[in-house]
Amino acid sequence: MFQPSSAAEVFSKLNSSADPEKAYEALSAEDRAAFDNYYLPAKAEETYQLTKLDAAGKKVGETKTFASADKAMSAVAAATSCWTGRSKYTMRAALGNAIWDTWTEGSAPSRSSRRCPPAAAAGGHFSALGQSCPWLPGGEGCA
């Protein structure tokens, strides 16, 4: 049975190689399957979240999650106050583990609200490699 630790061992071997491509080609079928099924992208998933904001920009109420941008936009059109939204894109490996995700956040008033505090953020997380990279408006990110 496959264990994620064996994929990590294979990754370590490839990462420390002077020629990772040649090292990958030389892997046994079992090691290649362990690596591929844990680290290589197989399925993409997108979600959209909306949360109501008060006048100070604090989140109030529950966050609602939508599987499509159309459904999220319909909910925004029906909103009666400020809101913040987050779109998230996650890439999963064949085993179902998240390899990476990226997201974008923003806030805006509904048609009935005139002013809302501005908010914007973006980021990403490389789950399989254990890195987190906040990409902020100032340009900071992974080193």
Sine and cosine of phi, psi and omega as CSV:
sin_phi,cos_phi,sin_psi,cos_psi,sin_omega,cos_omega
0.00,0.00,0.65,-0.76,-0.01,-1.00
-0.94,0.35,0.65,-0.76,0.09,-1.00
-0.84,-0.55,0.71,-0.71,0.03,-1.00
-0.81,0.58,-0.50,0.87,0.00,-1.00
-0.89,0.45,-0.53,0.85,0.03,-1.00
-0.93,0.36,-0.57,0.82,0.08,-1.00
-0.90,0.43,-0.64,0.77,0.02,-1.00
-0.91,0.42,-0.62,0.79,0.04,-1.00
-0.90,0.43,-0.67,0.74,0.03,-1.00
-0.91,0.43,-0.69,0.73,0.04,-1.00
-0.85,0.52,-0.70,0.71,-0.01,-1.00
-0.87,0.49,-0.66,0.75,0.02,-1.00
-0.90,0.44,-0.71,0.71,0.00,-1.00
-0.92,0.39,-0.66,0.75,-0.05,-1.00
-0.91,0.40,-0.52,0.86,-0.02,-1.00
-1.00,0.00,-0.07,1.00,-0.01,-1.00
-0.97,0.25,0.55,-0.84,0.07,-1.00
-0.93,0.36,-0.46,0.89,0.02,-1.00
-0.71,-0.71,1.00,0.07,-0.06,-1.00
-0.85,0.53,-0.55,0.83,0.02,-1.00
-0.90,0.44,-0.72,0.70,0.03,-1.00
-0.91,0.41,-0.63,0.78,0.03,-1.00
-0.89,0.45,-0.63,0.78,0.03,-1.00
-0.90,0.43,-0.70,0.71,0.00,-1.00
-0.88,0.47,-0.48,0.88,-0.03,-1.00
-1.00,0.06,-0.07,1.00,-0.02,-1.00
-0.90,0.45,0.50,-0.87,0.13,-0.99
-0.93,0.36,0.30,-0.95,0.02,-1.00
-0.86,0.50,-0.61,0.79,-0.01,-1.00
-0.93,0.38,-0.71,0.71,0.02,-1.00
-0.92,0.40,-0.62,0.79,0.02,-1.00
-0.90,0.43,-0.67,0.74,0.03,-1.00
-0.90,0.45,-0.66,0.75,0.01,-1.00
-0.88,0.48,-0.72,0.70,0.00,-1.00
-0.91,0.41,-0.79,0.62,-0.07,-1.00
-0.86,0.51,-0.71,0.70,-0.07,-1.00
-0.95,0.32,-0.31,0.95,-0.02,-1.00
-0.97,-0.25,-0.53,0.85,-0.12,-0.99
-0.94,-0.33,-0.36,0.93,-0.08,-1.00
-1.00,-0.04,0.66,-0.75,-0.01,-1.00
-0.89,0.46,0.68,-0.74,0.03,-1.00
-0.74,-0.67,-0.50,0.87,-0.09,-1.00
-0.53,-0.85,0.72,-0.69,0.04,-1.00
-0.98,-0.19,0.52,-0.85,-0.01,-1.00
-0.65,-0.76,0.73,-0.69,0.03,-1.00
-0.85,-0.52,0.66,-0.75,0.09,-1.00
-0.69,-0.73,0.42,-0.91,-0.01,-1.00
-0.74,-0.67,0.76,-0.65,-0.02,-1.00
-0.85,-0.53,0.63,-0.78,0.05,-1.00
-0.78,-0.63,0.67,-0.74,0.03,-1.00
-0.69,-0.72,0.70,-0.71,0.04,-1.00
-0.96,0.28,0.60,-0.80,0.03,-1.00
-0.90,-0.43,0.52,-0.86,0.16,-0.99
-1.00,0.07,-0.02,-1.00,-0.07,-1.00
-0.89,0.46,-0.40,0.92,0.01,-1.00
-1.00,0.04,-0.07,1.00,0.00,-1.00
1.00,-0.03,0.14,0.99,0.04,-1.00
-1.00,0.08,0.62,-0.79,0.02,-1.00
-0.94,0.35,0.72,-0.69,0.06,-1.00
-0.75,-0.66,0.64,-0.77,0.01,-1.00
0.99,0.12,-0.01,-1.00,-0.05,-1.00
-0.98,0.18,0.40,-0.92,0.11,-0.99
-1.00,-0.01,0.75,-0.66,0.01,-1.00
-0.97,-0.25,0.70,-0.72,-0.03,-1.00
-0.94,-0.35,0.68,-0.74,-0.02,-1.00
-0.80,-0.59,0.54,-0.84,-0.01,-1.00
-1.00,0.01,-0.15,0.99,0.00,-1.00
-0.65,-0.76,0.46,-0.89,0.03,-1.00
-0.91,0.41,-0.57,0.82,0.00,-1.00
-0.88,0.48,-0.71,0.70,0.00,-1.00
-0.92,0.40,-0.63,0.78,0.03,-1.00
-0.90,0.43,-0.67,0.74,0.00,-1.00
-0.91,0.41,-0.57,0.82,0.07,-1.00
-0.89,0.45,-0.64,0.77,0.02,-1.00
-0.92,0.39,-0.62,0.79,0.04,-1.00
-0.90,0.43,-0.68,0.74,-0.02,-1.00
-0.89,0.46,-0.49,0.87,-0.01,-1.00
-1.00,0.02,-0.10,0.99,-0.06,-1.00
-0.93,0.36,0.43,-0.90,-0.02,-1.00
-0.84,-0.54,0.33,0.95,-0.01,-1.00
-0.42,-0.91,-0.23,-0.97,0.10,-1.00
-0.96,0.29,0.44,-0.90,0.03,-1.00
-0.50,-0.87,0.36,-0.93,0.12,-0.99
-0.84,-0.53,0.61,-0.79,-0.02,-1.00
-0.81,-0.59,0.47,-0.88,0.03,-1.00
-0.67,-0.74,0.82,-0.58,0.14,-0.99
-0.96,-0.28,0.69,-0.73,-0.07,-1.00
-0.74,-0.68,0.72,-0.69,0.02,-1.00
-0.88,-0.48,0.85,-0.53,-0.02,-1.00
-0.85,-0.53,0.74,-0.67,0.09,-1.00
-0.97,-0.26,0.78,-0.63,-0.03,-1.00
-0.91,-0.41,0.50,-0.87,0.07,-1.00
-0.99,0.12,0.10,-0.99,0.00,-1.00
-0.86,0.52,-0.51,0.86,0.00,-1.00
-0.98,0.19,-0.10,1.00,0.03,-1.00
1.00,-0.10,-0.15,0.99,0.03,-1.00
-0.96,0.29,0.56,-0.83,0.05,-1.00
-0.96,0.27,0.78,-0.63,0.06,-1.00
-1.00,0.00,-0.74,0.67,0.07,-1.00
-0.45,-0.89,0.34,-0.94,0.19,-0.98
-0.59,-0.80,0.43,-0.90,0.08,-1.00
-0.74,-0.68,0.45,-0.89,0.01,-1.00
-0.53,-0.85,0.36,-0.93,0.08,-1.00
-0.72,-0.70,0.68,-0.73,0.03,-1.00
-0.83,-0.56,0.49,-0.87,0.08,-1.00
-0.32,-0.95,0.26,-0.97,0.06,-1.00
-0.73,-0.69,0.41,-0.91,-0.01,-1.00
-0.32,-0.95,0.36,-0.93,0.08,-1.00
-0.99,0.14,0.44,-0.90,0.16,-0.99
-0.98,0.21,0.00,-1.00,0.00,-1.00
-0.87,0.49,-0.52,0.85,-0.06,-1.00
-1.00,0.07,-0.21,0.98,0.01,-1.00
-0.98,-0.21,0.65,-0.76,-0.02,-1.00
-1.00,-0.03,-0.60,0.80,-0.11,-0.99
-0.70,-0.71,0.64,-0.77,0.09,-1.00
-0.61,-0.79,0.53,-0.85,0.06,-1.00
-0.91,0.42,0.68,-0.73,0.00,-1.00
-0.95,0.30,0.55,-0.84,0.08,-1.00
-0.47,-0.88,0.71,-0.71,0.06,-1.00
-0.44,-0.90,0.64,-0.77,0.05,-1.00
-0.34,-0.94,0.36,-0.93,0.09,-1.00
-0.49,-0.87,0.36,-0.93,0.00,-1.00
-0.14,-0.99,-0.07,-1.00,0.02,-1.00
-0.33,-0.94,0.32,-0.95,0.01,-1.00
-0.61,-0.80,0.80,-0.60,0.02,-1.00
-0.98,-0.20,1.00,0.05,-0.16,-0.99
-0.87,0.49,-0.70,0.71,-0.09,-1.00
-0.91,0.42,-0.45,0.89,-0.02,-1.00
-0.97,-0.25,-0.05,1.00,0.07,-1.00
0.96,0.29,0.47,0.88,0.01,-1.00
-0.94,-0.34,0.54,-0.84,0.11,-0.99
-0.79,-0.62,0.73,-0.69,-0.11,-0.99
-0.74,-0.67,0.99,-0.16,0.07,-1.00
-0.99,0.17,0.86,-0.51,0.06,-1.00
-0.99,-0.16,0.95,-0.30,-0.11,-0.99
-0.97,-0.23,0.31,-0.95,0.00,-1.00
-0.81,0.59,-0.44,0.90,0.01,-1.00
-0.98,0.20,-0.11,0.99,0.07,-1.00
0.99,-0.14,0.02,1.00,0.00,-1.00
-0.93,0.37,0.41,-0.91,0.02,-1.00
-0.10,-1.00,-0.33,-0.94,0.02,-1.00
-0.91,0.41,0.63,-0.77,0.05,-1.00
-1.00,-0.02,0.00,0.00,0.00,0.00
